[in-house]
Amino acid sequence: MAFCLQIIEIPIESPIAKVGEEIASPPGGVQRGEAPLRFLLSPKIGGLGVDIERGDADGGLGYAATTERGPPTTNRDSCFRRNDRMGRFEKRRALVTQWMSMNNTGRQDRETMLGLYRVLDLTDEKGLICGKTLGDLGADVIKIEPRGGDSARDIGPFYRDVPNGDESLYWFAYNAGKRSITLNLEMTDGQDLFRKLVAKADFVIESFAPGHLDGLGLGHSALSQINPRVILTSITPFGQTGPYRDYKTCDLVSMALGGYVYLTGDSDRPPVRIGFPQAFLHAGMAAATGTMVAHFHRQLTGEGQWVDVSIQEACAWIPTDSAIYWEMNQVLEERHGGVRVRPTTGARMKRIWQCRDGYVSFDMYGARLARNFMTPLVAWMAEEGAAPDFLKEIDWNTFDYFAAPPELVERIAEPIGQFFAARTREELLWGGVARRCCIYPVATLGNVATSRQLDERGFWVGMEHEALGASIRYPGSCIRASETGSGVSRRAPQVGEHNVEVYRELGLTREDLLAFRRRGVI
């Protein structure tokens, strides 16, 4: 069954426009109150309930939205039932945009994908990127920290290499776009404040050990009683169930138990880990994806749910091509460093090549793929007088690397390596582009920071840090949409920077805040 949107016009003086009174016409009206349905309006997806208490200043109209069941439809746009008095969908969208502007919830941008929604972020480093991703899409993300600050603030590197919890570049990177409050969840008063926050929230993300929130009376069953629409996303080392559920983890443990470490490194040495920790980033992005899928379900049904994310399982998704490799060849893939080893012959096909100022990536593909690899490369080498005769005589359109003996593969690789070594990455990149030959520079982080492509797309965003007296460049959002904005909206917060702002939204006075602070609640 599909939920369809119908927006109706109601004279502002009409009795049914009173605050707190159920809209009786048409049937299926939503109850106005403190927790309105806030489904995201989309021309593709039905299901939006709104709480509107004011009318249009110019036309004297109040607006109400109802959800109405209809049959499944393959024409998604037809889910929006036209009202003769309202006209086209664009006018309907304008009405909801007006409601958004009335809804004073402290949310920064109503023209973003998630500008109507609030996230309570209880994660440590295991899930910080989840909240950041939702924040980049416009959600109001409130980072809830212990009174002394989140443990992730102590993770380096640090600004100017001075260890300081307020100057962690790691913290800056994964908490940009969030507001910060402090709250002691171990205290009864702190738990009560959290419940009030949950009543007005749309998402809660957390990375405590399984059962921790239940022990505080703040588990999924308790939160869903407070707010049936809330989505709780839990990010834990091994998930909420299974024999490992209570074990702890770190990046190396998760990557190793996910199978990826076994494939990383050279075949004549033990496995190695990736230089920068990756496990929590994979899990955090998986959590953001799962949260959005749960949100889609909520749009259709009005129901929240619990999203259970296992860091190990997120890491096990990384080498999934190795499982396919087994299914295709009945051979377990091994680690080979910068080469690819053919299981049928043992030939080592080089993939990372040294050039004059770094490295490039190139695969020695033949057959159907030769037209973008070996064929144009050998022709280029011939132009430069760098292709030996035997290389020019090979018919690359029929060449089968699966059958080629290792000695021949090594012989082919030698002149290619010499050709690459005599040229820079830029020369190889643009020479390859001109010839439709797939040669890719291996970018250093310095190259990424100065990338013309990223710069011209406005990827980097400068944010002022008043306490540091400096502007720091942040990476922007990797997700863009034609109809809504996204990106970093504010610098990473200081500890409890938004206590007054957020708690006053709950109705707390200055005296309340001082009392809670003295008692160690906030």
TIMIPA-509070 format. One line per 5 residues: for each residue z, x, y of C-alpha. Coordinates in steps of 0.05 Angstrom, whole numbers, plus 5000, padded with zeros to 4 digits. Each point is the difference from the previous one (the first is absolute). Layout:
Z,X,Y | ... .
***
This chain:
5000,5000,5000 | 4983,5026,5069 | 5043,4992,5062 | 4958,4979,5059 | 5016,5003,5074 .
4996,4942,5047 | 5019,5008,5073 | 5011,4935,5037 | 5010,4985,5074 | 5063,4964,5019 .
5016,4976,5071 | 5060,5040,5023 | 5038,4937,5019 | 4992,4973,4929 | 5065,4988,4962 .
4975,5041,4941 | 4994,5062,5044 | 5076,5006,5006 | 5030,5065,4976 | 5032,4995,4931 .
4967,4935,4982 | 4953,4996,4941 | 4927,4988,5017 | 4986,4935,4964 | 4926,4993,5015 .
4959,5021,4963 | 5038,5002,4934 | 5023,5068,4978 | 5026,5022,5067 | 5045,5061,5004 .
5072,4999,5023 | 5011,5036,5065 | 5060,5044,5000 | 5027,5070,4998 | 4956,5025,4943 .
4929,4973,5010 | 4945,5016,4951 | 4963,5058,5031 | 4937,5007,4958 | 4947,5044,5030 .
4941,4961,5026 | 4933,5022,4973 | 4932,4968,4999 | 4999,5018,4926 | 5069,4979,4976 .
5036,4934,5009 | 5074,4988,5008 | 5034,5006,5067 | 5063,4966,5024 | 5024,5010,5071 .
5060,4981,5041 | 4979,4981,5070 | 5048,4973,5052 | 4957,5000,5062 | 4936,4968,5022 .
4939,5027,5036 | 5018,5007,5073 | 4930,4980,5022 | 4982,4944,4951 | 5069,4972,4984 .
4990,5007,4925 | 5048,5021,4945 | 4973,5030,4937 | 5023,4992,4928 | 4972,5028,4936 .
5005,4968,4932 | 4985,5025,4930 | 4959,4952,4960 | 4981,5006,4927 | 4926,4998,4982 .
4957,5016,4940 | 4979,5071,4983 | 4939,5020,5039 | 4950,5057,4996 | 4983,4991,5074 .
5062,5031,5029 | 4983,4981,5072 | 4999,4927,4980 | 5074,5005,4986 | 5009,4987,5074 .
4991,4926,5012 | 4969,4987,5066 | 5033,4952,5048 | 4951,4963,5044 | 5043,5009,5062 .
5010,5074,4990 | 4929,5024,4993 | 4983,5066,4970 | 5045,5049,4963 | 5001,5047,5060 .
5039,4948,5039 | 5049,4993,4943 | 5011,5074,4999 | 5012,5000,5074 | 5055,4947,4991 .
5035,5042,4948 | 4993,5061,5044 | 5035,4960,5055 | 5056,4984,4952 | 5005,5074,4983 .
5009,5017,5074 | 5057,4949,5004 | 5037,5027,4940 | 5048,5050,5031 | 5022,5042,4941 .
4995,5070,5029 | 4935,5013,4962 | 4953,5044,5038 | 4929,4978,4986 | 4978,4930,4979 .
4928,5023,4992 | 5014,5045,4940 | 4995,4981,4927 | 5075,4994,4990 | 5022,4988,5071 .
5037,4937,4980 | 5043,5032,4947 | 5065,5039,4996 | 5018,5054,4950 | 5070,5025,4985 .
4993,5072,4975 | 5058,5025,4958 | 4961,5057,4967 | 5013,5075,5000 | 4945,5051,4990 .
4978,4964,4936 | 4971,4942,5040 | 4994,5018,5073 | 4924,4998,5000 | 5001,4928,4975 .
5034,4976,5064 | 4957,5045,5043 | 4937,4970,4970 | 5023,4929,5014 | 5019,5022,5070 .
4931,5030,5011 | 4973,4931,4984 | 5043,4970,5055 | 5064,4978,4964 | 5066,5007,5036 .
5034,5051,4955 | 5075,5008,5009 | 5025,5064,4968 | 5072,4988,4978 | 5038,5065,4997 .
5071,5020,4982 | 5043,5015,5060 | 4987,5075,4995 | 4925,4990,4992 | 4953,4999,4941 .
5001,5059,4952 | 4925,5010,5012 | 5016,5025,5070 | 5024,5064,4968 | 4933,5015,4967 .
4959,5054,5033 | 4958,5027,5031 | 5033,4992,5068 | 4974,5001,5071 | 5001,5072,5025 .
5029,5019,4931 | 5071,4981,5021 | 5035,4960,4945 | 5023,4937,5035 | 5001,4928,4973 .
4970,4974,5065 | 4942,5049,4997 | 4974,4993,4929 | 4924,4998,4999 | 5004,4969,4931 .
5041,4943,5030 | 4952,4994,5059 | 4940,4995,4954 | 5025,4944,4955 | 5040,4958,5049 .
4954,4994,5059 | 4992,4927,5021 | 5069,4979,4977 | 5063,4978,5037 | 5067,5028,4977 .
5068,4968,4992 | 5062,5025,4966 | 5038,4956,4951 | 5054,5013,4948 | 4981,4958,4940 .
5063,5020,4963 | 5042,4958,5047 | 5006,4924,4997 | 4982,4992,5073 | 4940,5045,4990 .
4976,4957,4942 | 5008,4938,5042 | 4958,5030,5055 | 4947,5019,4950 | 4997,4929,4974 .
4987,4976,5070 | 4944,5050,5007 | 4970,4977,4933 | 5000,4928,5024 | 4950,5019,5054 .
4961,5052,4960 | 4937,4995,4958 | 5006,5064,4959 | 5056,5045,4975 | 4983,5068,4971 .
5053,5043,4967 | 5007,5062,4956 | 5072,4996,4975 | 5016,5011,4927 | 4988,4938,4956 .
5058,4952,5006 | 5028,5029,5065 | 4982,4942,5044 | 5024,4951,4947 | 5067,5035,5002 .
5003,4986,5075 | 4981,4927,4991 | 4933,5015,5032 | 4953,5000,4940 | 4937,4959,4993 .
5034,4937,4976 | 5049,5001,5059 | 4946,5016,5052 | 4955,4945,4974 | 5056,4950,5009 .
5004,5021,5073 | 4925,5001,5010 | 4957,4973,4943 | 4938,5029,5033 | 5025,5072,5005 .
4964,5053,4959 | 5045,5055,4973 | 4965,5065,4980 | 5041,5050,4960 | 4976,5072,4991 .
5039,5037,4946 | 4988,5062,4956 | 4984,4961,4937 | 5002,4927,5018 | 5052,4946,4990 .
4997,5000,4924 | 4991,5048,4942 | 5042,5057,4971 | 4989,5044,5062 | 5018,4947,5052 .
5064,5035,5021 | 4973,5071,5003 | 4987,5035,5065 | 4937,5037,5019 | 4967,5049,5047 .
4927,5014,5014 | 4991,5050,4943 | 5034,4954,4949 | 4957,4940,5019 | 4935,5038,5001 .
5016,5034,4934 | 5020,4936,4964 | 4939,4965,5030 | 4955,5052,4964 | 4968,5032,5061 .
5037,5067,4999 | 4972,5014,4930 | 4930,4998,5029 | 5015,5043,5062 | 4990,5075,4999 .
4961,5049,4958 | 4991,4997,4924 | 5031,5069,4988 | 5065,4983,5037 | 5055,4947,4998 .
4989,4936,5040 | 5015,5001,5074 | 5020,4948,5051 | 4959,4981,5061 | 5024,5037,5062 .
5021,4941,5043 | 5041,4945,4967 | 4955,4942,4981 | 5038,4955,4952 | 5037,4959,5052 .
4937,4992,5041 | 4963,4971,4941 | 5058,4953,4985 | 5007,4979,5073 | 4927,4982,5006 .
5004,4963,4933 | 5059,4962,5029 | 4962,4982,5063 | 4943,4975,4957 | 5046,4959,4955 .
5035,4972,5061 | 4935,4976,5029 | 4979,4968,4934 | 5067,4964,4999 | 4987,4979,5072 .
4933,4971,4980 | 5035,4961,4945 | 5050,4975,5051 | 4944,4976,5045 | 4974,4957,4944 .
5067,4975,4972 | 5053,5010,5053 | 5042,5039,4950 | 5029,5070,5007 | 5010,5046,4940 .
5027,5067,4977 | 4951,5059,4996 | 5024,5054,4952 | 4968,5069,5012 | 5011,5058,4952 .
4986,5069,5030 | 4983,5026,4930 | 4949,4945,4990 | 4970,5012,5068 | 4991,5074,4980 .
4972,4980,4932 | 4943,4965,5036 | 4976,5066,5030 | 4969,5031,4938 | 4972,4936,4971 .
4931,5032,4993 | 5031,5045,4947 | 5014,4939,4957 | 4927,4979,5008 | 4979,5071,4982 .
5037,4992,4934 | 4968,4933,4986 | 4931,5028,5013 | 5005,5068,4966 | 5062,4997,4955 .
5022,5064,5036 | 5064,5010,5038 | 4985,5027,5069 | 5032,5066,5017 | 5015,5035,5066 .
4944,5046,5022 | 5016,5018,5072 | 4937,5000,5044 | 4951,4992,4943 | 4978,4944,4953 .
4997,5017,4926 | 4949,4965,4957 | 5034,4977,4936 | 4937,5007,4958 | 4984,5072,5016 .
5060,5029,5036 | 4957,5018,5060 | 5040,5009,5064 | 4965,4966,5059 | 5026,5027,5065 .
5017,4947,5053 | 5035,5038,5056 | 4962,5059,5029 | 5020,5053,5050 | 4959,5006,5062 .
5003,5046,5060 | 5057,4964,5035 | 5034,4959,4946 | 4977,4956,4943 | 4950,4945,4985 .
4995,4949,4944 | 4935,4994,4960 | 4984,4975,4930 | 4943,5029,4959 | 4973,4933,4978 .
4933,4992,4966 | 4960,4941,4973 | 5005,4936,5044 | 5050,5032,5047 | 4958,5063,5011 .
4963,4970,5059 | 5063,5006,5042 | 5028,5063,4970 | 4961,5054,4964 | 4929,4981,5020 .
5009,5004,5076 | 5048,5060,4994 | 4951,5042,4960 | 4944,4981,5048 | 5044,5023,5059 .
5017,5064,4964 | 4925,5012,4988 | 4986,4990,5074 | 5051,5055,5015 | 4974,5046,4945 .
5066,4993,4962 | 4976,4963,4938 | 4983,5043,4939 | 4937,4980,4961 | 5037,4971,4940 .
5038,4952,5047 | 4935,4974,5030 | 4969,4991,4931 | 5053,4952,4974 | 4980,4926,5001 .
5064,4973,5030 | 4979,4927,4990 | 5007,5010,4925 | 5052,5055,4997 | 5060,4979,4957 .
5065,5036,5016 | 5033,4967,4941 | 4955,5041,4954 | 4994,5064,5041 | 5035,5060,4969 .
5055,5034,5041 | 4959,5063,5011 | 4944,4961,5035 | 5049,4962,5044 | 5032,5066,5022 .
4931,5029,5014 | 4983,4940,5044 | 5065,5004,5037 | 4994,5073,5020 | 4943,4995,5052 .
5029,4934,5026 | 5067,5035,5013 | 4965,5057,5036 | 4961,4950,5043 | 5063,4963,5020 .
5040,5063,5013 | 4949,5023,5053 | 5007,4936,5042 | 5053,4962,5038 | 5026,4931,4984 .
4964,4971,5060 | 4934,5032,4980 | 5006,4974,4930 | 5022,4930,5022 | 4943,4988,5050 .
4949,5037,4958 | 5019,4954,4943 | 4997,4938,5044 | 4930,5019,5023 | 4977,5006,4928 .
5041,4942,4971 | 5040,5049,4959 | 5073,4984,4985 | 5039,5060,5025 | 5069,4985,5028 .
5044,5046,5041 | 5071,5007,4974 | 5037,4984,5065 | 5065,5034,5018 | 5053,4959,5037 .
4978,5036,5063 | 4929,4976,4987 | 5026,4929,4992 | 5039,5004,5065 | 4937,5021,5038 .
4951,4956,4964 | 4948,4972,5047 | 4992,4939,4956 | 5073,4982,5002 | 5004,5015,5075 .
4941,4956,5019 | 5029,4942,4959 | 5066,5007,5038 | 5039,5016,4937 | 5051,5043,5035 .
5050,4965,5045 | 5044,5036,5051 | 5071,4973,5004 | 5051,5021,5053 | 5067,5023,4974 .
5045,4996,5060 | 5058,5036,4966 | 4956,5059,4983 | 4963,5000,5067 | 4935,5003,4962 .
4942,4959,4974 | 4988,5005,4925 | 4934,4982,4968 | 5006,4949,4943 | 4948,4982,4948 .
4976,4929,5011 | 4987,4945,4950 | 4948,5010,4945 | 4989,4924,4999 | 4956,4966,5052 .
4974,4930,5006 | 4947,4969,5045 | 5042,4940,5022 | 5070,5030,5006 | 5031,5063,5026 .
5040,5053,4962 | 5031,5067,5012 | 5064,5034,5022 | 5035,4958,5051 | 5060,5043,5017 .
5031,5068,4985 | 5050,5008,4943 | 5068,4973,5022 | 5065,5036,5012 | 5061,4978,4959 .
5019,4929,5020 | 4955,5002,5060 | 4987,4925,4997 | 5070,4975,4982 | 5010,4960,5064 .
4929,4973,4999 | 5000,4976,4928 | 5072,4975,4995 | 4994,4961,5064 | 4942,4963,4967 .
5053,4976,4950 | 5042,4974,5057 | 5051,5056,5002 | 5032,5016,5067 | 5017,5068,5029 .
5072,4988,4981 | 4980,4984,4928 | 4960,5065,4996 | 5057,5041,5027 | 5048,4969,4950 .
4953,5013,4941 | 4990,5071,5023 | 5075,5013,5004 | 5009,4973,4929 | 4944,5042,4972 .
4954,4942,4985 | 4942,5024,5043 .
***
